[in-house]
């Protein structure tokens, strides 16, 4: 089963980009650059799914949509 996730990206007062996935409880990360943030949020999603899968069965992460609130 393939799941797609919306990712919300914001910039905090210290200049860090912060990404969160509303549909995955506790799934968020931060980074100084958008490139680094994209790598980190993909890893965070995979880890959150791994945790969920251990409780409810198997699924796979294929892609995500990113919405930047500063555009």
N, C-alpha and C positions, 0 to 999 in steps of 0.2 A: 504494500500500500504506500503511495506517495503522498506526502503532505506538503503544503505550501504555507508559508508564514509571512505575515506583515511585520516589518521591523520599523520601529519609530526611532529616529535619530535626532538628538538634541545636542546643543553645545552648552556646557556649563560655564559658570562665571570664571573658572580658571582656564578656559580655553580647550578643555577636553571634550571630545565627542562621546556621547553616551547613547548606547543602543539598547532597546528593550523589545521583547516579543510579548505583546499583550496576551496571546493565547497560551503561553507557556509560563506558568507560575514560577517566579524567581529567575527567569532567563534574561539576563542583562550583562553588559560589559562596558568598558570604556577604553579609549585610546587617544593619543595625541593627533594621529592622522586618520583620514577616512580609509586608506588602504589597510592600515593595521586594524582598524575597527571592523572592517568587513571580514578579515581573517578570524578575529576574535569572536564575532557574533556567530559565525558559522560553527566554530568549535563549541560555543556555548549551546547552540541549538542541538548539535549532535549529542552533547553530554546530557542535556535535559531530556532528549528523546530516549537516550540509553537508560536513564533513570526511570522514565515512564514505561518503557518497554519491559523492564524487569518486573513491573507491577501489573501491566495490562496486556501484554502480547507484543508482537513484532510489528514495526513499521520502518520505513526508510525516508530519509530526508533527501530531496532532490534539488530544490531551488527555493528562492525566497524573493519577495518583492520588498523593495526598500523605499520608504517614504521619508524624505528629509523635510522637516518642519520649517527649515530656514529658506526654502526656495520660493 
